[in-house]
Amino acid sequence: MRVKVARRYQITIPEEVREEVGVNVGDAVDVRSQGGRIVVEKIGKSWESVMEETRGAWKTHPVFKNMNDSVEIVDWLRRKSRKK
């Protein structure tokens, strides 16, 4: 699939490829040259799985104490920022 290199040498991974590989915002990828090609490879855990590991970590926080995990907190913050 062909994409164009943008300013600051950025590329957008096409939706079809993201879905097939399971790449999400916040995921770590490895970028390397290999035989004259640029290879982008997903590595490590997904953002959601890392956030799930924080379940219960916010029990004493005055605002977030009633939320289950960091995913819920981030969703709440995103909704709040959209209302502005």
Secondary structure, DSSP 4 states (H G I P E B T S, - for coil): ------GGG-----HHHHHHHT--TT-EEEEEEETTEEEEEEES--HHHHHHTTTTTTTT-TTTTTS-SHHHHHHHHHHHHHT-
